[in-house]
Amino acid sequence: MGRVLSLIACGAGGIDGLRPGLVAPLVDAGWTVAITLTPTAGTWLSADGEAGALETLTGLPVRWASRLPGQPRPHPDPDVCAVVPATANAVAKLALGISDNQAMTAANEMIGRPDVPVVVFPCINLAHTRHPAWAGHVAALESAGVRLLSRDLTAPRQEPGLPWALIREAITRAR
Ligand SMILES: Cc1cc2nc3c(=O)[nH]c(=O)nc-3n(C[C@H](O)[C@H](O)[C@H](O)COP(=O)(O)O)c2cc1C
């Protein structure tokens, strides 16, 4: 049986490639992909109809708001959690356990669950990494077992889009 991915996406560059680069290939490979967006990402992806296209593709609601207390959970329990793309803001919140929206609530809960591996791709620039709090955030997440992916931020030219093959492989291998 296919595995279930809880995919958390933030308001970062490259999110426009989420469906072709990550969601469609995983659905084709038999994964169930349950998507939760930060409020910023929800605003972006609903503005151009992309959130609806992701719902059609995954067969599940794309969430960016909390359910009411009496409502059932709209997403299945995940086998793997991925935060892709993760903003610098989201990395800081996850390192500190701040759950001020549905996306951070879902990701923080999974970081605390030893049975669910968590993969994070921070979509950041060199300035983000030079912030005095950055190294501590990375250390906190790695000490919790979070798999932080990275790319060479010093390269003179960045490839357009996100390294989707690397991200897919990390998710597929996560145990
Ligand atoms: C067009 C655009 C692209 C952005 N790209 C990034 C990015 O790649 N990485 C990042 O950390 N923030 C980026 N930001 C800033 C975030 O959207 C902003 O910090 C926002 O508050 C993040 O909210 P979230 O973490 O809840 O999604 C971008 C903003 C805009 C308007």
The ligand as an SDF file (V2000), in Angstrom:
LIG
                    3D

 31 33  0  0  0  0  0  0  0  0999 V2000
    7.4900   36.7890   -4.0330 C   0  0  0  0  0  0  0  0  0  0  0  0
    8.0180   36.4360   -2.6660 C   0  0  0  0  0  0  0  0  0  0  0  0
    8.9410   35.4260   -2.5500 C   0  0  0  0  0  0  0  0  0  0  0  0
    9.4490   35.0830   -1.2940 C   0  0  0  0  0  0  0  0  0  0  0  0
   10.3600   34.0800   -1.2130 N   0  0  0  0  0  0  0  0  0  0  0  0
   10.8420   33.7260   -0.0040 C   0  0  0  0  0  0  0  0  0  0  0  0
   11.7820   32.6610    0.0910 C   0  0  0  0  0  0  0  0  0  0  0  0
   12.1800   32.0380   -0.9060 O   0  0  0  0  0  0  0  0  0  0  0  0
   12.2270   32.3210    1.3280 N   0  0  0  0  0  0  0  0  0  0  0  0
   11.8160   32.9690    2.4590 C   0  0  0  0  0  0  0  0  0  0  0  0
   12.2550   32.6010    3.5480 O   0  0  0  0  0  0  0  0  0  0  0  0
   10.9050   33.9910    2.3910 N   0  0  0  0  0  0  0  0  0  0  0  0
   10.4130   34.3820    1.1920 C   0  0  0  0  0  0  0  0  0  0  0  0
    9.5010   35.3900    1.1110 N   0  0  0  0  0  0  0  0  0  0  0  0
    9.0550   36.0590    2.3480 C   0  0  0  0  0  0  0  0  0  0  0  0
    7.9390   35.2470    3.0210 C   0  0  0  0  0  0  0  0  0  0  0  0
    6.8390   35.0880    2.1430 O   0  0  0  0  0  0  0  0  0  0  0  0
    7.4900   35.9710    4.3140 C   0  0  0  0  0  0  0  0  0  0  0  0
    8.5570   35.9190    5.2760 O   0  0  0  0  0  0  0  0  0  0  0  0
    6.2400   35.3630    4.9010 C   0  0  0  0  0  0  0  0  0  0  0  0
    5.9270   36.0420    6.1120 O   0  0  0  0  0  0  0  0  0  0  0  0
    6.4060   33.8860    5.1580 C   0  0  0  0  0  0  0  0  0  0  0  0
    5.2310   33.3480    5.7170 O   0  0  0  0  0  0  0  0  0  0  0  0
    5.1430   31.7820    6.0240 P   0  0  0  0  0  0  0  0  0  0  0  0
    6.4570   31.3720    6.5890 O   0  0  0  0  0  0  0  0  0  0  0  0
    4.0480   31.7070    7.0660 O   0  0  0  0  0  0  0  0  0  0  0  0
    4.7810   31.1190    4.7430 O   0  0  0  0  0  0  0  0  0  0  0  0
    8.9930   35.7610   -0.1400 C   0  0  0  0  0  0  0  0  0  0  0  0
    8.0370   36.7770   -0.2710 C   0  0  0  0  0  0  0  0  0  0  0  0
    7.5690   37.1180   -1.5130 C   0  0  0  0  0  0  0  0  0  0  0  0
    6.5420   38.2120   -1.6270 C   0  0  0  0  0  0  0  0  0  0  0  0
  1  2  1  0
  2  3  1  0
  2 30  2  0
  3  4  2  0
  4  5  1  0
  4 28  1  0
  5  6  2  0
  6  7  1  0
  6 13  1  0
  7  8  2  0
  7  9  1  0
  9 10  1  0
 10 11  2  0
 10 12  1  0
 12 13  2  0
 13 14  1  0
 14 15  1  0
 14 28  1  0
 15 16  1  0
 16 17  1  0
 16 18  1  0
 18 19  1  0
 18 20  1  0
 20 21  1  0
 20 22  1  0
 22 23  1  0
 23 24  1  0
 24 25  2  0
 24 26  1  0
 24 27  1  0
 28 29  2  0
 29 30  1  0
 30 31  1  0
M  END
$$$$
